[in-house]
Each structure stands twice: as C-alpha cells, then as structure tokens.
Amino acid sequence: MAPFDAVLFDLDGTLCENTQDTQSMYERAFERANETPFGEPAALWAALTGPPDHDDPVGYFAAGFARVAAQHGRSDADPLALARALRSAIDDRAVGFCPGAEAALDAAAAVGPVGVVTNGPESRQRAKLDALGIADRFRTVVYAAELPRSKPHAVPFERAVADLGVARERTLYVGDSLAYDVAGAQNAGLPVAWLRGNEEQGDYEPEYVIDSLAELPAILRGES
C-alpha cells in the first residue's frame, strides 16, 4: 500500500521560482522613486528581516531600504517611496517551475487529492498559479495570509487537511523552509518532505530530505 493518500505543497521555492530580472526590477524602483541608485538587490534581500509581511509589504521593503541606505550614507533617500516603487515593479506572474515540479505534481495526483499551503495572499499567489497553468490541479489552495495565523502555525495546515478530507498522518507536506514548512506541518501532525537548499538541517527532523522534487515520486510509491 502506498504510504500516503494526499499531498500538500508549498508554492514559492518549492513548486515555483521567480524568473524576473531582479537587477532590472531594483533599478526600476529607483527610477520610479526618482532616487539616485545605491546598493544591490542582494544587499536589500539580506537587509530584510524574517518572511514578507503580507499585511504591510511596503513597510517590510521600506525597512530593508532604510538599512541599505544607512550602509551607503544615504540619509537623504526616501525608503517608503522606494518600497512603493519596488512593490509596483514586482511581476507576480514572472515565475517558472522548480526542477522536477511538473513530474512531482503528476505523481502526487496519482496518489490522491493535491493541495497548496502558501503564506502569500491570494492576490499575489493566484497570479503565480495561473501563470504556471496549474490553478485547477488542486483540491484546495490555502492562502495563509488570509487566515488569523500563517505558517509555521498549524492553522493553515489544518484547514488544508480538512478541505482534502484525508487523515493528517496520511497527508505528506512538501516544502523548502525548515522554520515555516517543516515546523508548521509537523506542528499540525503531518509528515514532511523537506526540499533541501542551502539551509543547514540543525535540530529539525523532517521525515524525508530531498535535493530535488524529482525524488518525490519514489517517496510517494513507498520506495524511499
């Protein structure tokens, strides 16, 4: 007997990855804000603290711009204007499949109902699903930003399991973040396949560790 009856996926960094040219997007933000450029996209990403704040995306980016501005002696810069310009420059439809994602979705569909649990808001994440052409492949899509609690809280996972109508111990969750996907799914009683990137595993103990979604079909067949 196959070890699982349903599969849930994270979206960003698991099923899809951003394909937008971040350097051009960064430069466009300065143009739109009428600011002299400073720093690089990598410096901004490093200056952002924690996951995106979906309730206040402008404030989230503005805090990062403020830190980068301080590093470059640009106290004259307007972080809020830059943050607004950056948010408007982001194309949520500029995404592509992560390696092995399409085969993983096919394998999951052969097991049973399939769903997505993402921390992003529906206004942004639905655009990604539509761009990938997979919006109709899921029994449920839980946009945790629309709930009282997001990952790593158990609430989004519990909502998804209830929608699927499958026992949580028979529902495999697949995600790339230890702190949000692994922790959250295990808090909700779901087994997890962690898509390992550059993170160190540390004290987390996901049931499966994979380097590519191409390894998922074997897990779903009970071969790993």
Buried (B, 14 or more C-beta within 10 A) or exposed (E): EEBBBBBBBBBBBBBBEBEBEBEEBBBBBBEBBEBEBBBEBEBBEEBBEEBBBBEEBBEBBBBBBBBBBEEEEBEEBBBBBBBBBBBEBBEBEBBEBBEBBBBBBEBBBEBBBBBBBBBBBBEBBBBBBEBBEBBEBBBBBBBBBEBEEBBBBBBBBBBBBEBBEBEBEBBBBBBBBBBBBBBBBBBBBBBBBBBBEEBEEEEBEBBBBBEBBBBBBEBBBEEE
